[in-house]
Amino acid sequence: MFEHEIAAAARTTDLLREAAAHHVVREARKAHPATTRGREPRGRVTTPGPRGARSAPRSA
């Protein structure tokens, strides 16, 4: 085998290995989708009332 044939075979092997790893990652993401900011539900954060409001006095 010539040197360039060996290099081409090595590149092909590396590309196949990389494609297989990419496929595994894609399948894992399909099975368990990660929660990202774009997918989080956008709801209003509830607060304990209007700002500056006081709570009722505590009885001892």
N, CA, C, O and CB atoms as a CASP TS submission, in Angstrom:
PFRMAT TS
TARGET T0000
AUTHOR 0000-0000-0000
METHOD Language model
MODEL 1
PARENT N/A
ATOM      1  N   MET     1       0.830  -1.173   0.000  1.00  0.00           N
ATOM      2  CA  MET     1       0.000   0.000   0.000  1.00  0.00           C
ATOM      3  C   MET     1       0.878   1.240   0.000  1.00  0.00           C
ATOM      4  O   MET     1       1.914   1.301   0.662  1.00  0.00           O
ATOM      5  CB  MET     1      -0.946  -0.004   1.200  1.00  0.00           C
ATOM      6  N   PHE     2       0.431   2.216  -0.758  1.00  0.00           N
ATOM      7  CA  PHE     2       1.186   3.463  -0.784  1.00  0.00           C
ATOM      8  C   PHE     2       0.807   4.316   0.423  1.00  0.00           C
ATOM      9  O   PHE     2      -0.210   4.095   1.080  1.00  0.00           O
ATOM     10  CB  PHE     2       0.930   4.235  -2.101  1.00  0.00           C
ATOM     11  N   GLU     3       1.648   5.281   0.681  1.00  0.00           N
ATOM     12  CA  GLU     3       1.445   6.141   1.854  1.00  0.00           C
ATOM     13  C   GLU     3       0.108   6.887   1.788  1.00  0.00           C
ATOM     14  O   GLU     3      -0.586   7.009   2.798  1.00  0.00           O
ATOM     15  CB  GLU     3       2.595   7.147   1.975  1.00  0.00           C
ATOM     16  N   HIS     4      -0.254   7.388   0.599  1.00  0.00           N
ATOM     17  CA  HIS     4      -1.502   8.138   0.498  1.00  0.00           C
ATOM     18  C   HIS     4      -2.719   7.216   0.663  1.00  0.00           C
ATOM     19  O   HIS     4      -3.766   7.669   1.126  1.00  0.00           O
ATOM     20  CB  HIS     4      -1.570   8.871  -0.850  1.00  0.00           C
ATOM     21  N   GLU     5      -2.604   5.959   0.302  1.00  0.00           N
ATOM     22  CA  GLU     5      -3.700   5.006   0.502  1.00  0.00           C
ATOM     23  C   GLU     5      -3.896   4.706   1.990  1.00  0.00           C
ATOM     24  O   GLU     5      -5.024   4.572   2.466  1.00  0.00           O
ATOM     25  CB  GLU     5      -3.426   3.699  -0.272  1.00  0.00           C
ATOM     26  N   ILE     6      -2.785   4.603   2.707  1.00  0.00           N
ATOM     27  CA  ILE     6      -2.853   4.372   4.156  1.00  0.00           C
ATOM     28  C   ILE     6      -3.499   5.570   4.847  1.00  0.00           C
ATOM     29  O   ILE     6      -4.331   5.411   5.739  1.00  0.00           O
ATOM     30  CB  ILE     6      -1.439   4.110   4.740  1.00  0.00           C
ATOM     31  N   ALA     7      -3.104   6.776   4.422  1.00  0.00           N
ATOM     32  CA  ALA     7      -3.679   7.993   5.004  1.00  0.00           C
ATOM     33  C   ALA     7      -5.174   8.082   4.702  1.00  0.00           C
ATOM     34  O   ALA     7      -5.953   8.464   5.574  1.00  0.00           O
ATOM     35  CB  ALA     7      -2.954   9.245   4.468  1.00  0.00           C
ATOM     36  N   ALA     8      -5.587   7.735   3.479  1.00  0.00           N
ATOM     37  CA  ALA     8      -7.001   7.773   3.108  1.00  0.00           C
ATOM     38  C   ALA     8      -7.797   6.759   3.932  1.00  0.00           C
ATOM     39  O   ALA     8      -8.908   7.051   4.374  1.00  0.00           O
ATOM     40  CB  ALA     8      -7.175   7.493   1.599  1.00  0.00           C
ATOM     41  N   ALA     9      -7.236   5.584   4.134  1.00  0.00           N
ATOM     42  CA  ALA     9      -7.914   4.562   4.926  1.00  0.00           C
ATOM     43  C   ALA     9      -8.061   5.021   6.380  1.00  0.00           C
ATOM     44  O   ALA     9      -9.097   4.785   7.001  1.00  0.00           O
ATOM     45  CB  ALA     9      -7.142   3.226   4.860  1.00  0.00           C
ATOM     46  N   ALA    10      -7.040   5.670   6.919  1.00  0.00           N
ATOM     47  CA  ALA    10      -7.091   6.174   8.287  1.00  0.00           C
ATOM     48  C   ALA    10      -8.143   7.272   8.411  1.00  0.00           C
ATOM     49  O   ALA    10      -8.884   7.319   9.393  1.00  0.00           O
ATOM     50  CB  ALA    10      -5.711   6.701   8.721  1.00  0.00           C
ATOM     51  N   ARG    11      -8.208   8.168   7.401  1.00  0.00           N
ATOM     52  CA  ARG    11      -9.218   9.224   7.424  1.00  0.00           C
ATOM     53  C   ARG    11     -10.620   8.631   7.371  1.00  0.00           C
ATOM     54  O   ARG    11     -11.518   9.073   8.089  1.00  0.00           O
ATOM     55  CB  ARG    11      -9.010  10.196   6.253  1.00  0.00           C
ATOM     56  N   THR    12     -10.801   7.638   6.526  1.00  0.00           N
ATOM     57  CA  THR    12     -12.110   6.994   6.408  1.00  0.00           C
ATOM     58  C   THR    12     -12.508   6.357   7.733  1.00  0.00           C
ATOM     59  O   THR    12     -13.654   6.479   8.164  1.00  0.00           O
ATOM     60  CB  THR    12     -12.096   5.935   5.287  1.00  0.00           C
ATOM     61  N   THR    13     -11.580   5.688   8.367  1.00  0.00           N
ATOM     62  CA  THR    13     -11.858   5.062   9.662  1.00  0.00           C
ATOM     63  C   THR    13     -12.226   6.110  10.701  1.00  0.00           C
ATOM     64  O   THR    13     -13.167   5.917  11.470  1.00  0.00           O
ATOM     65  CB  THR    13     -10.648   4.248  10.139  1.00  0.00           C
ATOM     66  N   ASP    14     -11.490   7.219  10.731  1.00  0.00           N
ATOM     67  CA  ASP    14     -11.788   8.293  11.675  1.00  0.00           C
ATOM     68  C   ASP    14     -13.168   8.889  11.410  1.00  0.00           C
ATOM     69  O   ASP    14     -13.915   9.154  12.352  1.00  0.00           O
ATOM     70  CB  ASP    14     -10.717   9.387  11.594  1.00  0.00           C
ATOM     71  N   LEU    15     -13.516   9.102  10.142  1.00  0.00           N
ATOM     72  CA  LEU    15     -14.820   9.658   9.808  1.00  0.00           C
ATOM     73  C   LEU    15     -15.948   8.712  10.202  1.00  0.00           C
ATOM     74  O   LEU    15     -16.984   9.150  10.701  1.00  0.00           O
ATOM     75  CB  LEU    15     -14.894   9.964   8.320  1.00  0.00           C
ATOM     76  N   LEU    16     -15.749   7.429   9.982  1.00  0.00           N
ATOM     77  CA  LEU    16     -16.768   6.456  10.374  1.00  0.00           C
ATOM     78  C   LEU    16     -16.947   6.417  11.892  1.00  0.00           C
ATOM     79  O   LEU    16     -18.072   6.330  12.384  1.00  0.00           O
ATOM     80  CB  LEU    16     -16.399   5.065   9.855  1.00  0.00           C
ATOM     81  N   ARG    17     -15.848   6.480  12.624  1.00  0.00           N
ATOM     82  CA  ARG    17     -15.913   6.483  14.086  1.00  0.00           C
ATOM     83  C   ARG    17     -16.625   7.743  14.583  1.00  0.00           C
ATOM     84  O   ARG    17     -17.451   7.677  15.493  1.00  0.00           O
ATOM     85  CB  ARG    17     -14.493   6.391  14.694  1.00  0.00           C
ATOM     86  N   GLU    18     -16.300   8.889  13.981  1.00  0.00           N
ATOM     87  CA  GLU    18     -16.922  10.153  14.366  1.00  0.00           C
ATOM     88  C   GLU    18     -18.425  10.144  14.046  1.00  0.00           C
ATOM     89  O   GLU    18     -19.235  10.630  14.836  1.00  0.00           O
ATOM     90  CB  GLU    18     -16.230  11.329  13.649  1.00  0.00           C
ATOM     91  N   ALA    19     -18.786   9.594  12.894  1.00  0.00           N
ATOM     92  CA  ALA    19     -20.201   9.513  12.528  1.00  0.00           C
ATOM     93  C   ALA    19     -20.967   8.606  13.487  1.00  0.00           C
ATOM     94  O   ALA    19     -22.103   8.910  13.850  1.00  0.00           O
ATOM     95  CB  ALA    19     -20.352   9.004  11.091  1.00  0.00           C
ATOM     96  N   ALA    20     -20.364   7.513  13.893  1.00  0.00           N
ATOM     97  CA  ALA    20     -21.018   6.606  14.842  1.00  0.00           C
ATOM     98  C   ALA    20     -21.229   7.296  16.188  1.00  0.00           C
ATOM     99  O   ALA    20     -22.286   7.151  16.803  1.00  0.00           O
ATOM    100  CB  ALA    20     -20.182   5.321  15.028  1.00  0.00           C
ATOM    101  N   ALA    21     -20.230   8.043  16.645  1.00  0.00           N
ATOM    102  CA  ALA    21     -20.355   8.771  17.911  1.00  0.00           C
ATOM    103  C   ALA    21     -21.443   9.831  17.802  1.00  0.00           C
ATOM    104  O   ALA    21     -22.224  10.014  18.736  1.00  0.00           O
ATOM    105  CB  ALA    21     -19.010   9.422  18.305  1.00  0.00           C
ATOM    106  N   HIS    22     -21.502  10.529  16.676  1.00  0.00           N
ATOM    107  CA  HIS    22     -22.521  11.548  16.456  1.00  0.00           C
ATOM    108  C   HIS    22     -23.917  10.916  16.475  1.00  0.00           C
ATOM    109  O   HIS    22     -24.856  11.491  17.025  1.00  0.00           O
ATOM    110  CB  HIS    22     -22.275  12.280  15.116  1.00  0.00           C
ATOM    111  N   HIS    23     -24.046   9.752  15.882  1.00  0.00           N
ATOM    112  CA  HIS    23     -25.323   9.047  15.845  1.00  0.00           C
ATOM    113  C   HIS    23     -25.769   8.667  17.258  1.00  0.00           C
ATOM    114  O   HIS    23     -26.946   8.797  17.592  1.00  0.00           O
ATOM    115  CB  HIS    23     -25.219   7.791  14.960  1.00  0.00           C
ATOM    116  N   VAL    24     -24.848   8.208  18.074  1.00  0.00           N
ATOM    117  CA  VAL    24     -25.165   7.836  19.459  1.00  0.00           C
ATOM    118  C   VAL    24     -25.652   9.059  20.227  1.00  0.00           C
ATOM    119  O   VAL    24     -26.623   8.973  20.978  1.00  0.00           O
ATOM    120  CB  VAL    24     -23.928   7.215  20.161  1.00  0.00           C
ATOM    121  N   VAL    25     -24.989  10.189  20.045  1.00  0.00           N
ATOM    122  CA  VAL    25     -25.374  11.413  20.745  1.00  0.00           C
ATOM    123  C   VAL    25     -26.767  11.864  20.294  1.00  0.00           C
ATOM    124  O   VAL    25     -27.585  12.252  21.128  1.00  0.00           O
ATOM    125  CB  VAL    25     -24.334  12.533  20.495  1.00  0.00           C
ATOM    126  N   ARG    26     -27.044  11.819  18.997  1.00  0.00           N
ATOM    127  CA  ARG    26     -28.362  12.219  18.493  1.00  0.00           C
ATOM    128  C   ARG    26     -29.466  11.330  19.053  1.00  0.00           C
ATOM    129  O   ARG    26     -30.529  11.822  19.431  1.00  0.00           O
ATOM    130  CB  ARG    26     -28.383  12.173  16.963  1.00  0.00           C
ATOM    131  N   GLU    27     -29.221  10.045  19.106  1.00  0.00           N
ATOM    132  CA  GLU    27     -30.230   9.124  19.641  1.00  0.00           C
ATOM    133  C   GLU    27     -30.452   9.379  21.129  1.00  0.00           C
ATOM    134  O   GLU    27     -31.584   9.307  21.609  1.00  0.00           O
ATOM    135  CB  GLU    27     -29.805   7.659  19.411  1.00  0.00           C
ATOM    136  N   ALA    28     -29.388   9.675  21.855  1.00  0.00           N
ATOM    137  CA  ALA    28     -29.519   9.962  23.284  1.00  0.00           C
ATOM    138  C   ALA    28     -30.318  11.238  23.504  1.00  0.00           C
ATOM    139  O   ALA    28     -31.138  11.302  24.420  1.00  0.00           O
ATOM    140  CB  ALA    28     -28.135  10.084  23.940  1.00  0.00           C
ATOM    141  N   ARG    29     -30.091  12.245  22.683  1.00  0.00           N
ATOM    142  CA  ARG    29     -30.838  13.491  22.821  1.00  0.00           C
ATOM    143  C   ARG    29     -32.311  13.296  22.487  1.00  0.00           C
ATOM    144  O   ARG    29     -33.175  13.921  23.101  1.00  0.00           O
ATOM    145  CB  ARG    29     -30.239  14.568  21.927  1.00  0.00           C
ATOM    146  N   LYS    30     -32.600  12.437  21.523  1.00  0.00           N
ATOM    147  CA  LYS    30     -34.000  12.147  21.195  1.00  0.00           C
ATOM    148  C   LYS    30     -34.683  11.457  22.364  1.00  0.00           C
ATOM    149  O   LYS    30     -35.832  11.760  22.685  1.00  0.00           O
ATOM    150  CB  LYS    30     -34.096  11.271  19.929  1.00  0.00           C
ATOM    151  N   ALA    31     -33.980  10.533  22.997  1.00  0.00           N
ATOM    152  CA  ALA    31     -34.558   9.759  24.094  1.00  0.00           C
ATOM    153  C   ALA    31     -34.756  10.614  25.342  1.00  0.00           C
ATOM    154  O   ALA    31     -35.758  10.463  26.040  1.00  0.00           O
ATOM    155  CB  ALA    31     -33.670   8.563  24.419  1.00  0.00           C
ATOM    156  N   HIS    32     -33.820  11.502  25.628  1.00  0.00           N
ATOM    157  CA  HIS    32     -33.872  12.348  26.823  1.00  0.00           C
ATOM    158  C   HIS    32     -33.602  13.792  26.437  1.00  0.00           C
ATOM    159  O   HIS    32     -32.475  14.263  26.586  1.00  0.00           O
ATOM    160  CB  HIS    32     -32.851  11.871  27.887  1.00  0.00           C
ATOM    161  N   PRO    33     -34.611  14.510  25.943  1.00  0.00           N
ATOM    162  CA  PRO    33     -34.359  15.894  25.536  1.00  0.00           C
ATOM    163  C   PRO    33     -33.997  16.770  26.734  1.00  0.00           C
ATOM    164  O   PRO    33     -34.664  16.741  27.768  1.00  0.00           O
ATOM    165  CB  PRO    33     -35.585  16.469  24.821  1.00  0.00           C
ATOM    166  N   ALA    34     -32.959  17.525  26.579  1.00  0.00           N
ATOM    167  CA  ALA    34     -32.504  18.406  27.657  1.00  0.00           C
ATOM    168  C   ALA    34     -33.400  19.633  27.719  1.00  0.00           C
ATOM    169  O   ALA    34     -33.877  20.119  26.694  1.00  0.00           O
ATOM    170  CB  ALA    34     -31.023  18.822  27.452  1.00  0.00           C
ATOM    171  N   THR    35     -33.621  20.123  28.917  1.00  0.00           N
ATOM    172  CA  THR    35     -34.401  21.337  29.078  1.00  0.00           C
ATOM    173  C   THR    35     -33.489  22.520  28.811  1.00  0.00           C
ATOM    174  O   THR    35     -32.474  22.708  29.482  1.00  0.00           O
ATOM    175  CB  THR    35     -35.038  21.423  30.497  1.00  0.00           C
ATOM    176  N   THR    36     -33.860  23.301  27.836  1.00  0.00           N
ATOM    177  CA  THR    36     -33.082  24.498  27.529  1.00  0.00           C
ATOM    178  C   THR    36     -33.937  25.714  27.815  1.00  0.00           C
ATOM    179  O   THR    36     -35.145  25.588  28.015  1.00  0.00           O
ATOM    180  CB  THR    36     -32.595  24.497  26.052  1.00  0.00           C
ATOM    181  N   ARG    37     -33.345  26.861  27.838  1.00  0.00           N
ATOM    182  CA  ARG    37     -34.096  28.072  28.144  1.00  0.00           C
ATOM    183  C   ARG    37     -35.238  28.286  27.166  1.00  0.00           C
ATOM    184  O   ARG    37     -36.297  28.779  27.552  1.00  0.00           O
ATOM    185  CB  ARG    37     -33.178  29.276  28.134  1.00  0.00           C
ATOM    186  N   GLY    38     -35.041  27.928  25.925  1.00  0.00           N
ATOM    187  CA  GLY    38     -36.090  28.101  24.934  1.00  0.00           C
ATOM    188  C   GLY    38     -37.276  27.187  25.167  1.00  0.00           C
ATOM    189  O   GLY    38     -38.380  27.486  24.714  1.00  0.00           O
ATOM    190  N   ARG    39     -37.074  26.088  25.858  1.00  0.00           N
ATOM    191  CA  ARG    39     -38.141  25.119  26.076  1.00  0.00           C
ATOM    192  C   ARG    39     -38.811  25.245  27.434  1.00  0.00           C
ATOM    193  O   ARG    39     -39.833  24.603  27.677  1.00  0.00           O
ATOM    194  CB  ARG    39     -37.602  23.741  25.922  1.00  0.00           C
ATOM    195  N   GLU    40     -38.255  26.059  28.320  1.00  0.00           N
ATOM    196  CA  GLU    40     -38.843  26.198  29.644  1.00  0.00           C
ATOM    197  C   GLU    40     -40.159  26.949  29.548  1.00  0.00           C
ATOM    198  O   GLU    40     -40.276  27.888  28.761  1.00  0.00           O
ATOM    199  CB  GLU    40     -37.878  26.920  30.598  1.00  0.00           C
ATOM    200  N   PRO    41     -41.144  26.558  30.327  1.00  0.00           N
ATOM    201  CA  PRO    41     -42.405  27.303  30.297  1.00  0.00           C
ATOM    202  C   PRO    41     -42.190  28.709  30.832  1.00  0.00           C
ATOM    203  O   PRO    41     -41.508  28.916  31.836  1.00  0.00           O
ATOM    204  CB  PRO    41     -43.495  26.576  31.117  1.00  0.00           C
ATOM    205  N   ARG    42     -42.776  29.652  30.151  1.00  0.00           N
ATOM    206  CA  ARG    42     -42.612  31.035  30.582  1.00  0.00           C
ATOM    207  C   ARG    42     -43.849  31.460  31.355  1.00  0.00           C
ATOM    208  O   ARG    42     -44.870  31.807  30.761  1.00  0.00           O
ATOM    209  CB  ARG    42     -42.366  31.976  29.371  1.00  0.00           C
ATOM    210  N   GLY    43     -43.761  31.434  32.643  1.00  0.00           N
ATOM    211  CA  GLY    43     -44.873  31.842  33.487  1.00  0.00           C
ATOM    212  C   GLY    43     -44.448  32.997  34.369  1.00  0.00           C
ATOM    213  O   GLY    43     -43.259  33.276  34.517  1.00  0.00           O
ATOM    214  N   ARG    44     -45.421  33.660  34.950  1.00  0.00           N
ATOM    215  CA  ARG    44     -45.128  34.771  35.826  1.00  0.00           C
ATOM    216  C   ARG    44     -44.656  34.231  37.165  1.00  0.00           C
ATOM    217  O   ARG    44     -45.229  33.282  37.701  1.00  0.00           O
ATOM    218  CB  ARG    44     -46.361  35.683  35.998  1.00  0.00           C
ATOM    219  N   VAL    45     -43.635  34.826  37.686  1.00  0.00           N
ATOM    220  CA  VAL    45     -43.148  34.436  39.000  1.00  0.00           C
ATOM    221  C   VAL    45     -44.083  35.059  40.024  1.00  0.00           C
ATOM    222  O   VAL    45     -44.304  36.270  40.020  1.00  0.00           O
ATOM    223  CB  VAL    45     -41.658  34.884  39.228  1.00  0.00           C
ATOM    224  N   THR    46     -44.626  34.233  40.893  1.00  0.00           N
ATOM    225  CA  THR    46     -45.557  34.761  41.892  1.00  0.00           C
ATOM    226  C   THR    46     -44.784  35.342  43.056  1.00  0.00           C
ATOM    227  O   THR    46     -43.787  34.780  43.509  1.00  0.00           O
ATOM    228  CB  THR    46     -46.525  33.665  42.384  1.00  0.00           C
ATOM    229  N   THR    47     -45.256  36.461  43.522  1.00  0.00           N
ATOM    230  CA  THR    47     -44.631  37.125  44.666  1.00  0.00           C
ATOM    231  C   THR    47     -45.649  37.160  45.801  1.00  0.00           C
ATOM    232  O   THR    47     -46.843  36.991  45.552  1.00  0.00           O
ATOM    233  CB  THR    47     -44.143  38.575  44.296  1.00  0.00           C
ATOM    234  N   PRO    48     -45.215  37.372  47.022  1.00  0.00           N
ATOM    235  CA  PRO    48     -46.158  37.361  48.147  1.00  0.00           C
ATOM    236  C   PRO    48     -47.022  38.618  48.233  1.00  0.00           C
ATOM    237  O   PRO    48     -47.532  38.903  49.317  1.00  0.00           O
ATOM    238  CB  PRO    48     -45.403  37.195  49.435  1.00  0.00           C
ATOM    239  N   GLY    49     -47.206  39.341  47.224  1.00  0.00           N
ATOM    240  CA  GLY    49     -48.070  40.523  47.233  1.00  0.00           C
ATOM    241  C   GLY    49     -47.360  41.699  46.596  1.00  0.00           C
ATOM    242  O   GLY    49     -46.246  41.571  46.088  1.00  0.00           O
ATOM    243  N   PRO    50     -48.021  42.852  46.629  1.00  0.00           N
ATOM    244  CA  PRO    50     -47.394  44.034  46.029  1.00  0.00           C
ATOM    245  C   PRO    50     -46.111  44.411  46.768  1.00  0.00           C
ATOM    246  O   PRO    50     -45.941  44.114  47.950  1.00  0.00           O
ATOM    247  CB  PRO    50     -48.371  45.220  46.035  1.00  0.00           C
ATOM    248  N   ARG    51     -45.251  45.048  46.066  1.00  0.00           N
ATOM    249  CA  ARG    51     -43.965  45.440  46.685  1.00  0.00           C
ATOM    250  C   ARG    51     -44.207  46.425  47.822  1.00  0.00           C
ATOM    251  O   ARG    51     -45.042  47.323  47.710  1.00  0.00           O
ATOM    252  CB  ARG    51     -43.008  46.071  45.628  1.00  0.00           C
ATOM    253  N   GLY    52     -43.495  46.257  48.883  1.00  0.00           N
ATOM    254  CA  GLY    52     -43.591  47.149  50.025  1.00  0.00           C
ATOM    255  C   GLY    52     -44.727  46.785  50.971  1.00  0.00           C
ATOM    256  O   GLY    52     -44.907  47.439  51.998  1.00  0.00           O
ATOM    257  N   ALA    53     -45.490  45.757  50.642  1.00  0.00           N
ATOM    258  CA  ALA    53     -46.597  45.389  51.524  1.00  0.00           C
ATOM    259  C   ALA    53     -46.030  44.672  52.758  1.00  0.00           C
ATOM    260  O   ALA    53     -45.055  43.924  52.676  1.00  0.00           O
ATOM    261  CB  ALA    53     -47.637  44.479  50.773  1.00  0.00           C
ATOM    262  N   ARG    54     -46.664  44.924  53.882  1.00  0.00           N
ATOM    263  CA  ARG    54     -46.221  44.297  55.125  1.00  0.00           C
ATOM    264  C   ARG    54     -47.051  43.069  55.400  1.00  0.00           C
ATOM    265  O   ARG    54     -48.210  42.973  54.998  1.00  0.00           O
ATOM    266  CB  ARG    54     -46.310  45.276  56.303  1.00  0.00           C
ATOM    267  N   SER    55     -46.443  42.144  56.085  1.00  0.00           N
ATOM    268  CA  SER    55     -47.199  40.951  56.465  1.00  0.00           C
ATOM    269  C   SER    55     -47.956  41.232  57.751  1.00  0.00           C
ATOM    270  O   SER    55     -47.649  42.189  58.461  1.00  0.00           O
ATOM    271  CB  SER    55     -46.263  39.723  56.637  1.00  0.00           C
ATOM    272  N   ALA    56     -48.940  40.404  58.048  1.00  0.00           N
ATOM    273  CA  ALA    56     -49.732  40.586  59.263  1.00  0.00           C
ATOM    274  C   ALA    56     -48.837  40.387  60.491  1.00  0.00           C
ATOM    275  O   ALA    56     -47.907  39.582  60.460  1.00  0.00           O
ATOM    276  CB  ALA    56     -50.937  39.596  59.293  1.00  0.00           C
ATOM    277  N   PRO    57     -49.118  41.115  61.558  1.00  0.00           N
ATOM    278  CA  PRO    57     -48.300  40.955  62.763  1.00  0.00           C
ATOM    279  C   PRO    57     -48.489  39.552  63.351  1.00  0.00           C
ATOM    280  O   PRO    57     -49.586  38.993  63.335  1.00  0.00           O
ATOM    281  CB  PRO    57     -48.664  42.036  63.817  1.00  0.00           C
ATOM    282  N   ARG    58     -47.411  39.015  63.858  1.00  0.00           N
ATOM    283  CA  ARG    58     -47.436  37.676  64.446  1.00  0.00           C
ATOM    284  C   ARG    58     -47.940  37.741  65.878  1.00  0.00           C
ATOM    285  O   ARG    58     -47.586  38.641  66.640  1.00  0.00           O
ATOM    286  CB  ARG    58     -46.037  37.032  64.400  1.00  0.00           C
ATOM    287  N   SER    59     -48.764  36.781  66.224  1.00  0.00           N
ATOM    288  CA  SER    59     -49.219  36.734  67.614  1.00  0.00           C
ATOM    289  C   SER    59     -48.277  35.822  68.416  1.00  0.00           C
ATOM    290  O   SER    59     -47.861  34.765  67.942  1.00  0.00           O
ATOM    291  CB  SER    59     -50.703  36.226  67.703  1.00  0.00           C
ATOM    292  N   ALA    60     -47.962  36.247  69.614  1.00  0.00           N
ATOM    293  CA  ALA    60     -47.005  35.497  70.420  1.00  0.00           C
ATOM    294  C   ALA    60     -47.620  34.440  71.216  1.00  0.00           C
ATOM    295  O   ALA    60     -46.925  33.730  71.943  1.00  0.00           O
ATOM    296  CB  ALA    60     -46.278  36.375  71.307  1.00  0.00           C
TER
END
